[in-house]
Amino acid sequence: MIFTVTKLFDGNTFEVSPHWKWNNRRGNIVRVNGYDAPVEGGAGYQAPRNKLERLILNKEVELRDPVETEYDQLLCDVYYEGKNIGDYFPECQ
C-alpha cells in the first residue's frame, strides 16, 4: 500500500493520503511500528519529529504488515525507498 505523507503529529505518527483500509476500518493516521518517539510536549520530542519531517513529509511511503488500529491510527511497518523507517531511529528503540 503506497501513500503520501501529508502531515506529521510527532516523531512516529503522521497523516497519509489516500485513506488506508484495514479490517473493515478506514482512516488516514498512521503510527510507525518498531520505535517510540516522545509525544508533543515530552522531553526529546522535537529531534525525532524534525528527522521524520525531513525524511518523509510530502513523500510516498509504503505501509506493510498492519498490526492493529488504536485511537483510529493504523499501527504498521512503514518503508521509505525500500528501507524500514525504524532503521532511521535507533535512538528511539
PDB file of N, CA, C and O in Angstrom, chain B, residues numbered from 101:
ATOM      1  N   MET B 101       0.834  -1.164   0.000  1.00  0.00           N
ATOM      2  CA  MET B 101       0.000   0.000   0.000  1.00  0.00           C
ATOM      3  C   MET B 101       0.891   1.245   0.000  1.00  0.00           C
ATOM      4  O   MET B 101       1.669   1.445   0.933  1.00  0.00           O
ATOM      5  N   ILE B 102       0.787   2.066  -1.017  1.00  0.00           N
ATOM      6  CA  ILE B 102       1.595   3.277  -1.158  1.00  0.00           C
ATOM      7  C   ILE B 102       0.724   4.497  -0.838  1.00  0.00           C
ATOM      8  O   ILE B 102      -0.400   4.622  -1.323  1.00  0.00           O
ATOM      9  N   PHE B 103       1.271   5.389  -0.013  1.00  0.00           N
ATOM     10  CA  PHE B 103       0.555   6.580   0.428  1.00  0.00           C
ATOM     11  C   PHE B 103       1.502   7.774   0.450  1.00  0.00           C
ATOM     12  O   PHE B 103       2.719   7.609   0.535  1.00  0.00           O
ATOM     13  N   THR B 104       0.940   8.972   0.374  1.00  0.00           N
ATOM     14  CA  THR B 104       1.709  10.199   0.511  1.00  0.00           C
ATOM     15  C   THR B 104       1.521  10.746   1.924  1.00  0.00           C
ATOM     16  O   THR B 104       0.397  10.847   2.417  1.00  0.00           O
ATOM     17  N   VAL B 105       2.627  11.096   2.563  1.00  0.00           N
ATOM     18  CA  VAL B 105       2.583  11.662   3.911  1.00  0.00           C
ATOM     19  C   VAL B 105       2.236  13.143   3.786  1.00  0.00           C
ATOM     20  O   VAL B 105       2.948  13.902   3.128  1.00  0.00           O
ATOM     21  N   THR B 106       1.143  13.544   4.419  1.00  0.00           N
ATOM     22  CA  THR B 106       0.654  14.914   4.265  1.00  0.00           C
ATOM     23  C   THR B 106       0.828  15.785   5.504  1.00  0.00           C
ATOM     24  O   THR B 106       0.788  17.012   5.407  1.00  0.00           O
ATOM     25  N   LYS B 107       1.022  15.159   6.677  1.00  0.00           N
ATOM     26  CA  LYS B 107       1.127  15.923   7.918  1.00  0.00           C
ATOM     27  C   LYS B 107       1.801  15.054   8.971  1.00  0.00           C
ATOM     28  O   LYS B 107       1.600  13.839   9.000  1.00  0.00           O
ATOM     29  N   LEU B 108       2.599  15.674   9.835  1.00  0.00           N
ATOM     30  CA  LEU B 108       3.220  14.962  10.955  1.00  0.00           C
ATOM     31  C   LEU B 108       2.584  15.409  12.261  1.00  0.00           C
ATOM     32  O   LEU B 108       2.202  16.568  12.423  1.00  0.00           O
ATOM     33  N   PHE B 109       2.478  14.458  13.195  1.00  0.00           N
ATOM     34  CA  PHE B 109       1.988  14.768  14.534  1.00  0.00           C
ATOM     35  C   PHE B 109       3.122  14.728  15.550  1.00  0.00           C
ATOM     36  O   PHE B 109       3.171  15.540  16.473  1.00  0.00           O
ATOM     37  N   ASP B 110       4.030  13.775  15.370  1.00  0.00           N
ATOM     38  CA  ASP B 110       5.210  13.668  16.228  1.00  0.00           C
ATOM     39  C   ASP B 110       6.248  12.841  15.469  1.00  0.00           C
ATOM     40  O   ASP B 110       6.182  12.748  14.243  1.00  0.00           O
ATOM     41  N   GLY B 111       7.183  12.253  16.166  1.00  0.00           N
ATOM     42  CA  GLY B 111       8.264  11.535  15.507  1.00  0.00           C
ATOM     43  C   GLY B 111       7.945  10.143  15.013  1.00  0.00           C
ATOM     44  O   GLY B 111       8.802   9.487  14.421  1.00  0.00           O
ATOM     45  N   ASN B 112       6.711   9.669  15.248  1.00  0.00           N
ATOM     46  CA  ASN B 112       6.329   8.365  14.706  1.00  0.00           C
ATOM     47  C   ASN B 112       4.847   8.271  14.368  1.00  0.00           C
ATOM     48  O   ASN B 112       4.318   7.168  14.230  1.00  0.00           O
ATOM     49  N   THR B 113       4.172   9.399  14.233  1.00  0.00           N
ATOM     50  CA  THR B 113       2.755   9.402  13.871  1.00  0.00           C
ATOM     51  C   THR B 113       2.523  10.475  12.819  1.00  0.00           C
ATOM     52  O   THR B 113       2.976  11.611  12.955  1.00  0.00           O
ATOM     53  N   PHE B 114       1.803  10.089  11.758  1.00  0.00           N
ATOM     54  CA  PHE B 114       1.578  11.027  10.666  1.00  0.00           C
ATOM     55  C   PHE B 114       0.282  10.724   9.938  1.00  0.00           C
ATOM     56  O   PHE B 114      -0.357   9.697  10.169  1.00  0.00           O
ATOM     57  N   GLU B 115      -0.093  11.637   9.056  1.00  0.00           N
ATOM     58  CA  GLU B 115      -1.312  11.522   8.261  1.00  0.00           C
ATOM     59  C   GLU B 115      -0.926  11.176   6.829  1.00  0.00           C
ATOM     60  O   GLU B 115       0.095  11.640   6.322  1.00  0.00           O
ATOM     61  N   VAL B 116      -1.760  10.346   6.174  1.00  0.00           N
ATOM     62  CA  VAL B 116      -1.492   9.947   4.797  1.00  0.00           C
ATOM     63  C   VAL B 116      -2.701  10.217   3.908  1.00  0.00           C
ATOM     64  O   VAL B 116      -3.825  10.386   4.380  1.00  0.00           O
ATOM     65  N   SER B 117      -2.433  10.250   2.629  1.00  0.00           N
ATOM     66  CA  SER B 117      -3.458  10.341   1.602  1.00  0.00           C
ATOM     67  C   SER B 117      -3.109   9.332   0.522  1.00  0.00           C
ATOM     68  O   SER B 117      -1.941   9.244   0.142  1.00  0.00           O
ATOM     69  N   PRO B 118      -4.049   8.577   0.017  1.00  0.00           N
ATOM     70  CA  PRO B 118      -5.447   8.484   0.412  1.00  0.00           C
ATOM     71  C   PRO B 118      -5.596   7.754   1.744  1.00  0.00           C
ATOM     72  O   PRO B 118      -4.607   7.361   2.363  1.00  0.00           O
ATOM     73  N   HIS B 119      -6.832   7.579   2.173  1.00  0.00           N
ATOM     74  CA  HIS B 119      -7.102   6.867   3.418  1.00  0.00           C
ATOM     75  C   HIS B 119      -6.669   5.400   3.294  1.00  0.00           C
ATOM     76  O   HIS B 119      -6.757   4.808   2.218  1.00  0.00           O
ATOM     77  N   TRP B 120      -6.204   4.827   4.399  1.00  0.00           N
ATOM     78  CA  TRP B 120      -5.927   3.392   4.439  1.00  0.00           C
ATOM     79  C   TRP B 120      -7.217   2.652   4.785  1.00  0.00           C
ATOM     80  O   TRP B 120      -8.148   3.221   5.356  1.00  0.00           O
ATOM     81  N   LYS B 121      -7.246   1.374   4.426  1.00  0.00           N
ATOM     82  CA  LYS B 121      -8.371   0.498   4.764  1.00  0.00           C
ATOM     83  C   LYS B 121      -7.786  -0.800   5.302  1.00  0.00           C
ATOM     84  O   LYS B 121      -6.909  -1.399   4.679  1.00  0.00           O
ATOM     85  N   TRP B 122      -8.279  -1.234   6.466  1.00  0.00           N
ATOM     86  CA  TRP B 122      -7.786  -2.467   7.069  1.00  0.00           C
ATOM     87  C   TRP B 122      -8.829  -3.004   8.036  1.00  0.00           C
ATOM     88  O   TRP B 122      -9.353  -2.257   8.863  1.00  0.00           O
ATOM     89  N   ASN B 123      -9.136  -4.299   7.938  1.00  0.00           N
ATOM     90  CA  ASN B 123     -10.091  -4.956   8.837  1.00  0.00           C
ATOM     91  C   ASN B 123     -11.392  -4.168   8.996  1.00  0.00           C
ATOM     92  O   ASN B 123     -11.853  -3.923  10.110  1.00  0.00           O
ATOM     93  N   ASN B 124     -11.962  -3.784   7.880  1.00  0.00           N
ATOM     94  CA  ASN B 124     -13.219  -3.031   7.869  1.00  0.00           C
ATOM     95  C   ASN B 124     -13.127  -1.676   8.569  1.00  0.00           C
ATOM     96  O   ASN B 124     -14.147  -1.104   8.955  1.00  0.00           O
ATOM     97  N   ARG B 125     -11.935  -1.173   8.731  1.00  0.00           N
ATOM     98  CA  ARG B 125     -11.716   0.162   9.286  1.00  0.00           C
ATOM     99  C   ARG B 125     -11.073   1.017   8.219  1.00  0.00           C
ATOM    100  O   ARG B 125     -10.474   0.504   7.274  1.00  0.00           O
ATOM    101  N   ARG B 126     -11.196   2.308   8.372  1.00  0.00           N
ATOM    102  CA  ARG B 126     -10.666   3.257   7.399  1.00  0.00           C
ATOM    103  C   ARG B 126     -10.175   4.477   8.150  1.00  0.00           C
ATOM    104  O   ARG B 126     -10.788   4.892   9.134  1.00  0.00           O
ATOM    105  N   GLY B 127      -9.076   5.054   7.697  1.00  0.00           N
ATOM    106  CA  GLY B 127      -8.562   6.254   8.336  1.00  0.00           C
ATOM    107  C   GLY B 127      -7.392   6.824   7.576  1.00  0.00           C
ATOM    108  O   GLY B 127      -7.042   6.344   6.498  1.00  0.00           O
ATOM    109  N   ASN B 128      -6.785   7.855   8.144  1.00  0.00           N
ATOM    110  CA  ASN B 128      -5.640   8.465   7.471  1.00  0.00           C
ATOM    111  C   ASN B 128      -4.467   8.713   8.414  1.00  0.00           C
ATOM    112  O   ASN B 128      -3.483   9.336   8.016  1.00  0.00           O
ATOM    113  N   ILE B 129      -4.551   8.234   9.667  1.00  0.00           N
ATOM    114  CA  ILE B 129      -3.462   8.431  10.618  1.00  0.00           C
ATOM    115  C   ILE B 129      -2.718   7.107  10.798  1.00  0.00           C
ATOM    116  O   ILE B 129      -3.322   6.051  10.985  1.00  0.00           O
ATOM    117  N   VAL B 130      -1.394   7.199  10.736  1.00  0.00           N
ATOM    118  CA  VAL B 130      -0.518   6.025  10.818  1.00  0.00           C
ATOM    119  C   VAL B 130       0.459   6.221  11.970  1.00  0.00           C
ATOM    120  O   VAL B 130       1.021   7.301  12.150  1.00  0.00           O
ATOM    121  N   ARG B 131       0.649   5.168  12.739  1.00  0.00           N
ATOM    122  CA  ARG B 131       1.687   5.157  13.775  1.00  0.00           C
ATOM    123  C   ARG B 131       2.691   4.088  13.380  1.00  0.00           C
ATOM    124  O   ARG B 131       2.312   2.955  13.081  1.00  0.00           O
ATOM    125  N   VAL B 132       3.952   4.439  13.378  1.00  0.00           N
ATOM    126  CA  VAL B 132       5.018   3.530  12.946  1.00  0.00           C
ATOM    127  C   VAL B 132       5.237   2.459  14.006  1.00  0.00           C
ATOM    128  O   VAL B 132       5.399   2.769  15.186  1.00  0.00           O
ATOM    129  N   ASN B 133       5.243   1.216  13.590  1.00  0.00           N
ATOM    130  CA  ASN B 133       5.569   0.095  14.461  1.00  0.00           C
ATOM    131  C   ASN B 133       7.091  -0.040  14.536  1.00  0.00           C
ATOM    132  O   ASN B 133       7.777   0.100  13.524  1.00  0.00           O
ATOM    133  N   GLY B 134       7.613  -0.309  15.718  1.00  0.00           N
ATOM    134  CA  GLY B 134       9.041  -0.595  15.815  1.00  0.00           C
ATOM    135  C   GLY B 134       9.852   0.381  16.631  1.00  0.00           C
ATOM    136  O   GLY B 134      10.977   0.068  17.021  1.00  0.00           O
ATOM    137  N   TYR B 135       9.311   1.566  16.903  1.00  0.00           N
ATOM    138  CA  TYR B 135      10.013   2.506  17.775  1.00  0.00           C
ATOM    139  C   TYR B 135       9.016   3.482  18.386  1.00  0.00           C
ATOM    140  O   TYR B 135       7.933   3.702  17.844  1.00  0.00           O
ATOM    141  N   ASP B 136       9.389   4.056  19.507  1.00  0.00           N
ATOM    142  CA  ASP B 136       8.555   5.038  20.192  1.00  0.00           C
ATOM    143  C   ASP B 136       9.278   6.374  20.227  1.00  0.00           C
ATOM    144  O   ASP B 136      10.410   6.471  20.702  1.00  0.00           O
ATOM    145  N   ALA B 137       8.619   7.388  19.724  1.00  0.00           N
ATOM    146  CA  ALA B 137       9.147   8.752  19.809  1.00  0.00           C
ATOM    147  C   ALA B 137       8.313   9.512  20.833  1.00  0.00           C
ATOM    148  O   ALA B 137       7.126   9.231  20.991  1.00  0.00           O
ATOM    149  N   PRO B 138       8.912  10.462  21.524  1.00  0.00           N
ATOM    150  CA  PRO B 138       8.155  11.239  22.511  1.00  0.00           C
ATOM    151  C   PRO B 138       7.003  12.011  21.868  1.00  0.00           C
ATOM    152  O   PRO B 138       7.110  12.484  20.736  1.00  0.00           O
ATOM    153  N   VAL B 139       5.908  12.129  22.607  1.00  0.00           N
ATOM    154  CA  VAL B 139       4.765  12.906  22.131  1.00  0.00           C
ATOM    155  C   VAL B 139       5.039  14.390  22.333  1.00  0.00           C
ATOM    156  O   VAL B 139       5.951  14.771  23.066  1.00  0.00           O
ATOM    157  N   GLU B 140       4.242  15.215  21.678  1.00  0.00           N
ATOM    158  CA  GLU B 140       4.420  16.662  21.795  1.00  0.00           C
ATOM    159  C   GLU B 140       4.394  17.090  23.264  1.00  0.00           C
ATOM    160  O   GLU B 140       3.521  16.689  24.033  1.00  0.00           O
ATOM    161  N   GLY B 141       5.361  17.904  23.623  1.00  0.00           N
ATOM    162  CA  GLY B 141       5.490  18.368  24.991  1.00  0.00           C
ATOM    163  C   GLY B 141       6.417  17.503  25.834  1.00  0.00           C
ATOM    164  O   GLY B 141       6.843  17.908  26.915  1.00  0.00           O
ATOM    165  N   GLY B 142       6.730  16.295  25.327  1.00  0.00           N
ATOM    166  CA  GLY B 142       7.620  15.402  26.057  1.00  0.00           C
ATOM    167  C   GLY B 142       9.078  15.735  25.817  1.00  0.00           C
ATOM    168  O   GLY B 142       9.430  16.354  24.813  1.00  0.00           O
ATOM    169  N   ALA B 143       9.918  15.320  26.741  1.00  0.00           N
ATOM    170  CA  ALA B 143      11.363  15.542  26.597  1.00  0.00           C
ATOM    171  C   ALA B 143      11.865  14.821  25.349  1.00  0.00           C
ATOM    172  O   ALA B 143      11.559  13.648  25.136  1.00  0.00           O
ATOM    173  N   GLY B 144      12.626  15.518  24.539  1.00  0.00           N
ATOM    174  CA  GLY B 144      13.192  14.929  23.330  1.00  0.00           C
ATOM    175  C   GLY B 144      12.231  14.830  22.162  1.00  0.00           C
ATOM    176  O   GLY B 144      12.519  14.132  21.190  1.00  0.00           O
ATOM    177  N   TYR B 145      11.104  15.505  22.233  1.00  0.00           N
ATOM    178  CA  TYR B 145      10.072  15.446  21.185  1.00  0.00           C
ATOM    179  C   TYR B 145      10.546  15.977  19.835  1.00  0.00           C
ATOM    180  O   TYR B 145      10.301  15.350  18.805  1.00  0.00           O
ATOM    181  N   GLN B 146      11.213  17.109  19.829  1.00  0.00           N
ATOM    182  CA  GLN B 146      11.480  17.828  18.588  1.00  0.00           C
ATOM    183  C   GLN B 146      12.458  17.119  17.649  1.00  0.00           C
ATOM    184  O   GLN B 146      12.238  17.129  16.438  1.00  0.00           O
ATOM    185  N   ALA B 147      13.514  16.514  18.155  1.00  0.00           N
ATOM    186  CA  ALA B 147      14.536  15.920  17.284  1.00  0.00           C
ATOM    187  C   ALA B 147      13.978  14.803  16.394  1.00  0.00           C
ATOM    188  O   ALA B 147      14.201  14.848  15.184  1.00  0.00           O
ATOM    189  N   PRO B 148      13.263  13.800  16.931  1.00  0.00           N
ATOM    190  CA  PRO B 148      12.728  12.777  16.040  1.00  0.00           C
ATOM    191  C   PRO B 148      11.644  13.310  15.101  1.00  0.00           C
ATOM    192  O   PRO B 148      11.513  12.837  13.972  1.00  0.00           O
ATOM    193  N   ARG B 149      10.874  14.286  15.563  1.00  0.00           N
ATOM    194  CA  ARG B 149       9.864  14.857  14.685  1.00  0.00           C
ATOM    195  C   ARG B 149      10.529  15.556  13.498  1.00  0.00           C
ATOM    196  O   ARG B 149      10.110  15.373  12.355  1.00  0.00           O
ATOM    197  N   ASN B 150      11.554  16.348  13.765  1.00  0.00           N
ATOM    198  CA  ASN B 150      12.268  17.038  12.689  1.00  0.00           C
ATOM    199  C   ASN B 150      12.901  16.048  11.723  1.00  0.00           C
ATOM    200  O   ASN B 150      12.887  16.258  10.510  1.00  0.00           O
ATOM    201  N   LYS B 151      13.451  14.980  12.258  1.00  0.00           N
ATOM    202  CA  LYS B 151      14.087  13.960  11.431  1.00  0.00           C
ATOM    203  C   LYS B 151      13.057  13.290  10.521  1.00  0.00           C
ATOM    204  O   LYS B 151      13.307  13.092   9.332  1.00  0.00           O
ATOM    205  N   LEU B 152      11.899  12.942  11.085  1.00  0.00           N
ATOM    206  CA  LEU B 152      10.847  12.314  10.290  1.00  0.00           C
ATOM    207  C   LEU B 152      10.330  13.274   9.226  1.00  0.00           C
ATOM    208  O   LEU B 152      10.042  12.865   8.101  1.00  0.00           O
ATOM    209  N   GLU B 153      10.214  14.554   9.583  1.00  0.00           N
ATOM    210  CA  GLU B 153       9.756  15.560   8.625  1.00  0.00           C
ATOM    211  C   GLU B 153      10.699  15.642   7.422  1.00  0.00           C
ATOM    212  O   GLU B 153      10.251  15.636   6.276  1.00  0.00           O
ATOM    213  N   ARG B 154      11.981  15.718   7.683  1.00  0.00           N
ATOM    214  CA  ARG B 154      12.964  15.780   6.585  1.00  0.00           C
ATOM    215  C   ARG B 154      12.927  14.511   5.733  1.00  0.00           C
ATOM    216  O   ARG B 154      13.151  14.556   4.523  1.00  0.00           O
ATOM    217  N   LEU B 155      12.648  13.404   6.367  1.00  0.00           N
ATOM    218  CA  LEU B 155      12.693  12.121   5.685  1.00  0.00           C
ATOM    219  C   LEU B 155      11.473  11.855   4.806  1.00  0.00           C
ATOM    220  O   LEU B 155      11.628  11.449   3.654  1.00  0.00           O
ATOM    221  N   ILE B 156      10.245  12.077   5.333  1.00  0.00           N
ATOM    222  CA  ILE B 156       9.076  11.585   4.596  1.00  0.00           C
ATOM    223  C   ILE B 156       7.954  12.587   4.330  1.00  0.00           C
ATOM    224  O   ILE B 156       7.033  12.254   3.584  1.00  0.00           O
ATOM    225  N   LEU B 157       7.976  13.790   4.895  1.00  0.00           N
ATOM    226  CA  LEU B 157       6.861  14.710   4.663  1.00  0.00           C
ATOM    227  C   LEU B 157       6.736  15.027   3.176  1.00  0.00           C
ATOM    228  O   LEU B 157       7.715  15.376   2.517  1.00  0.00           O
ATOM    229  N   ASN B 158       5.516  14.899   2.661  1.00  0.00           N
ATOM    230  CA  ASN B 158       5.180  15.122   1.247  1.00  0.00           C
ATOM    231  C   ASN B 158       5.825  14.101   0.316  1.00  0.00           C
ATOM    232  O   ASN B 158       5.970  14.353  -0.880  1.00  0.00           O
ATOM    233  N   LYS B 159       6.209  12.960   0.857  1.00  0.00           N
ATOM    234  CA  LYS B 159       6.804  11.888   0.048  1.00  0.00           C
ATOM    235  C   LYS B 159       5.962  10.632   0.170  1.00  0.00           C
ATOM    236  O   LYS B 159       5.093  10.529   1.036  1.00  0.00           O
ATOM    237  N   GLU B 160       6.233   9.678  -0.712  1.00  0.00           N
ATOM    238  CA  GLU B 160       5.492   8.422  -0.690  1.00  0.00           C
ATOM    239  C   GLU B 160       6.154   7.416   0.225  1.00  0.00           C
ATOM    240  O   GLU B 160       7.376   7.270   0.239  1.00  0.00           O
ATOM    241  N   VAL B 161       5.319   6.715   0.997  1.00  0.00           N
ATOM    242  CA  VAL B 161       5.774   5.641   1.864  1.00  0.00           C
ATOM    243  C   VAL B 161       4.931   4.405   1.568  1.00  0.00           C
ATOM    244  O   VAL B 161       3.841   4.490   1.003  1.00  0.00           O
ATOM    245  N   GLU B 162       5.464   3.267   1.963  1.00  0.00           N
ATOM    246  CA  GLU B 162       4.729   2.023   1.832  1.00  0.00           C
ATOM    247  C   GLU B 162       4.372   1.526   3.226  1.00  0.00           C
ATOM    248  O   GLU B 162       5.227   1.457   4.109  1.00  0.00           O
ATOM    249  N   LEU B 163       3.099   1.181   3.416  1.00  0.00           N
ATOM    250  CA  LEU B 163       2.636   0.629   4.686  1.00  0.00           C
ATOM    251  C   LEU B 163       2.545  -0.878   4.541  1.00  0.00           C
ATOM    252  O   LEU B 163       1.908  -1.390   3.620  1.00  0.00           O
ATOM    253  N   ARG B 164       3.197  -1.592   5.473  1.00  0.00           N
ATOM    254  CA  ARG B 164       3.217  -3.059   5.431  1.00  0.00           C
ATOM    255  C   ARG B 164       2.867  -3.638   6.797  1.00  0.00           C
ATOM    256  O   ARG B 164       3.046  -2.998   7.833  1.00  0.00           O
ATOM    257  N   ASP B 165       2.376  -4.842   6.766  1.00  0.00           N
ATOM    258  CA  ASP B 165       2.142  -5.647   7.965  1.00  0.00           C
ATOM    259  C   ASP B 165       1.385  -4.907   9.063  1.00  0.00           C
ATOM    260  O   ASP B 165       1.904  -4.749  10.168  1.00  0.00           O
ATOM    261  N   PRO B 166       0.158  -4.450   8.775  1.00  0.00           N
ATOM    262  CA  PRO B 166      -0.629  -3.799   9.819  1.00  0.00           C
ATOM    263  C   PRO B 166      -0.791  -4.712  11.029  1.00  0.00           C
ATOM    264  O   PRO B 166      -1.001  -5.917  10.890  1.00  0.00           O
ATOM    265  N   VAL B 167      -0.691  -4.127  12.204  1.00  0.00           N
ATOM    266  CA  VAL B 167      -0.797  -4.886  13.443  1.00  0.00           C
ATOM    267  C   VAL B 167      -2.171  -4.681  14.076  1.00  0.00           C
ATOM    268  O   VAL B 167      -2.845  -5.646  14.437  1.00  0.00           O
ATOM    269  N   GLU B 168      -2.577  -3.438  14.204  1.00  0.00           N
ATOM    270  CA  GLU B 168      -3.857  -3.123  14.835  1.00  0.00           C
ATOM    271  C   GLU B 168      -4.189  -1.672  14.582  1.00  0.00           C
ATOM    272  O   GLU B 168      -3.385  -0.905  14.052  1.00  0.00           O
ATOM    273  N   THR B 169      -5.391  -1.319  14.974  1.00  0.00           N
ATOM    274  CA  THR B 169      -5.765   0.092  14.994  1.00  0.00           C
ATOM    275  C   THR B 169      -6.026   0.461  16.442  1.00  0.00           C
ATOM    276  O   THR B 169      -6.723  -0.253  17.163  1.00  0.00           O
ATOM    277  N   GLU B 170      -5.471   1.562  16.849  1.00  0.00           N
ATOM    278  CA  GLU B 170      -5.718   2.097  18.178  1.00  0.00           C
ATOM    279  C   GLU B 170      -5.902   3.592  18.035  1.00  0.00           C
ATOM    280  O   GLU B 170      -5.140   4.257  17.333  1.00  0.00           O
ATOM    281  N   TYR B 171      -6.906   4.115  18.697  1.00  0.00           N
ATOM    282  CA  TYR B 171      -7.196   5.549  18.624  1.00  0.00           C
ATOM    283  C   TYR B 171      -7.336   6.009  17.174  1.00  0.00           C
ATOM    284  O   TYR B 171      -6.894   7.100  16.815  1.00  0.00           O
ATOM    285  N   ASP B 172      -7.958   5.165  16.343  1.00  0.00           N
ATOM    286  CA  ASP B 172      -8.157   5.451  14.915  1.00  0.00           C
ATOM    287  C   ASP B 172      -6.848   5.634  14.155  1.00  0.00           C
ATOM    288  O   ASP B 172      -6.809   6.320  13.133  1.00  0.00           O
ATOM    289  N   GLN B 173      -5.783   5.023  14.651  1.00  0.00           N
ATOM    290  CA  GLN B 173      -4.486   5.032  13.969  1.00  0.00           C
ATOM    291  C   GLN B 173      -4.160   3.610  13.532  1.00  0.00           C
ATOM    292  O   GLN B 173      -4.416   2.658  14.269  1.00  0.00           O
ATOM    293  N   LEU B 174      -3.603   3.464  12.351  1.00  0.00           N
ATOM    294  CA  LEU B 174      -3.143   2.160  11.893  1.00  0.00           C
ATOM    295  C   LEU B 174      -1.693   1.997  12.337  1.00  0.00           C
ATOM    296  O   LEU B 174      -0.835   2.793  11.955  1.00  0.00           O
ATOM    297  N   LEU B 175      -1.417   0.985  13.129  1.00  0.00           N
ATOM    298  CA  LEU B 175      -0.055   0.672  13.575  1.00  0.00           C
ATOM    299  C   LEU B 175       0.523  -0.339  12.601  1.00  0.00           C
ATOM    300  O   LEU B 175      -0.010  -1.440  12.457  1.00  0.00           O
ATOM    301  N   CYS B 176       1.620   0.030  11.927  1.00  0.00           N
ATOM    302  CA  CYS B 176       2.189  -0.855  10.910  1.00  0.00           C
ATOM    303  C   CYS B 176       3.657  -0.512  10.664  1.00  0.00           C
ATOM    304  O   CYS B 176       4.165   0.505  11.135  1.00  0.00           O
ATOM    305  N   ASP B 177       4.322  -1.390   9.913  1.00  0.00           N
ATOM    306  CA  ASP B 177       5.682  -1.109   9.466  1.00  0.00           C
ATOM    307  C   ASP B 177       5.592  -0.107   8.324  1.00  0.00           C
ATOM    308  O   ASP B 177       4.714  -0.214   7.468  1.00  0.00           O
ATOM    309  N   VAL B 178       6.494   0.860   8.309  1.00  0.00           N
ATOM    310  CA  VAL B 178       6.493   1.903   7.286  1.00  0.00           C
ATOM    311  C   VAL B 178       7.842   1.881   6.584  1.00  0.00           C
ATOM    312  O   VAL B 178       8.890   1.829   7.227  1.00  0.00           O
ATOM    313  N   TYR B 179       7.802   1.921   5.249  1.00  0.00           N
ATOM    314  CA  TYR B 179       9.019   1.889   4.451  1.00  0.00           C
ATOM    315  C   TYR B 179       9.091   3.114   3.558  1.00  0.00           C
ATOM    316  O   TYR B 179       8.101   3.532   2.956  1.00  0.00           O
ATOM    317  N   TYR B 180      10.289   3.679   3.489  1.00  0.00           N
ATOM    318  CA  TYR B 180      10.574   4.792   2.592  1.00  0.00           C
ATOM    319  C   TYR B 180      11.761   4.382   1.733  1.00  0.00           C
ATOM    320  O   TYR B 180      12.828   4.043   2.245  1.00  0.00           O
ATOM    321  N   GLU B 181      11.561   4.420   0.420  1.00  0.00           N
ATOM    322  CA  GLU B 181      12.590   3.999  -0.540  1.00  0.00           C
ATOM    323  C   GLU B 181      13.132   2.609  -0.196  1.00  0.00           C
ATOM    324  O   GLU B 181      14.333   2.358  -0.295  1.00  0.00           O
ATOM    325  N   GLY B 182      12.233   1.716   0.207  1.00  0.00           N
ATOM    326  CA  GLY B 182      12.588   0.332   0.465  1.00  0.00           C
ATOM    327  C   GLY B 182      13.212   0.059   1.817  1.00  0.00           C
ATOM    328  O   GLY B 182      13.522  -1.093   2.122  1.00  0.00           O
ATOM    329  N   LYS B 183      13.407   1.079   2.640  1.00  0.00           N
ATOM    330  CA  LYS B 183      14.040   0.898   3.952  1.00  0.00           C
ATOM    331  C   LYS B 183      13.019   1.145   5.064  1.00  0.00           C
ATOM    332  O   LYS B 183      12.236   2.093   5.002  1.00  0.00           O
ATOM    333  N   ASN B 184      13.037   0.283   6.075  1.00  0.00           N
ATOM    334  CA  ASN B 184      12.146   0.430   7.209  1.00  0.00           C
ATOM    335  C   ASN B 184      12.474   1.729   7.946  1.00  0.00           C
ATOM    336  O   ASN B 184      13.628   1.977   8.296  1.00  0.00           O
ATOM    337  N   ILE B 185      11.454   2.554   8.178  1.00  0.00           N
ATOM    338  CA  ILE B 185      11.637   3.837   8.847  1.00  0.00           C
ATOM    339  C   ILE B 185      12.293   3.662  10.215  1.00  0.00           C
ATOM    340  O   ILE B 185      13.091   4.501  10.633  1.00  0.00           O
ATOM    341  N   GLY B 186      11.964   2.586  10.907  1.00  0.00           N
ATOM    342  CA  GLY B 186      12.545   2.343  12.222  1.00  0.00           C
ATOM    343  C   GLY B 186      14.059   2.292  12.204  1.00  0.00           C
ATOM    344  O   GLY B 186      14.694   2.609  13.210  1.00  0.00           O
ATOM    345  N   ASP B 187      14.657   1.899  11.079  1.00  0.00           N
ATOM    346  CA  ASP B 187      16.115   1.843  10.966  1.00  0.00           C
ATOM    347  C   ASP B 187      16.758   3.227  11.054  1.00  0.00           C
ATOM    348  O   ASP B 187      17.944   3.346  11.360  1.00  0.00           O
ATOM    349  N   TYR B 188      15.977   4.266  10.787  1.00  0.00           N
ATOM    350  CA  TYR B 188      16.486   5.641  10.862  1.00  0.00           C
ATOM    351  C   TYR B 188      16.446   6.192  12.289  1.00  0.00           C
ATOM    352  O   TYR B 188      16.989   7.263  12.557  1.00  0.00           O
ATOM    353  N   PHE B 189      15.799   5.455  13.211  1.00  0.00           N
ATOM    354  CA  PHE B 189      15.580   5.963  14.564  1.00  0.00           C
ATOM    355  C   PHE B 189      16.092   5.015  15.643  1.00  0.00           C
ATOM    356  O   PHE B 189      15.326   4.607  16.515  1.00  0.00           O
ATOM    357  N   PRO B 190      17.385   4.655  15.597  1.00  0.00           N
ATOM    358  CA  PRO B 190      17.892   3.749  16.639  1.00  0.00           C
ATOM    359  C   PRO B 190      17.825   4.368  18.033  1.00  0.00           C
ATOM    360  O   PRO B 190      17.777   3.646  19.029  1.00  0.00           O
ATOM    361  N   GLU B 191      17.821   5.690  18.110  1.00  0.00           N
ATOM    362  CA  GLU B 191      17.763   6.366  19.414  1.00  0.00           C
ATOM    363  C   GLU B 191      16.384   6.222  20.073  1.00  0.00           C
ATOM    364  O   GLU B 191      16.243   6.507  21.262  1.00  0.00           O
ATOM    365  N   CYS B 192      15.379   5.790  19.328  1.00  0.00           N
ATOM    366  CA  CYS B 192      14.028   5.647  19.870  1.00  0.00           C
ATOM    367  C   CYS B 192      13.608   4.194  20.057  1.00  0.00           C
ATOM    368  O   CYS B 192      12.440   3.917  20.327  1.00  0.00           O
ATOM    369  N   GLN B 193      14.534   3.282  19.917  1.00  0.00           N
ATOM    370  CA  GLN B 193      14.191   1.857  20.037  1.00  0.00           C
ATOM    371  C   GLN B 193      14.530   1.309  21.388  1.00  0.00           C
ATOM    372  O   GLN B 193      14.305   0.128  21.650  1.00  0.00           O
TER     373      GLN B 193
END
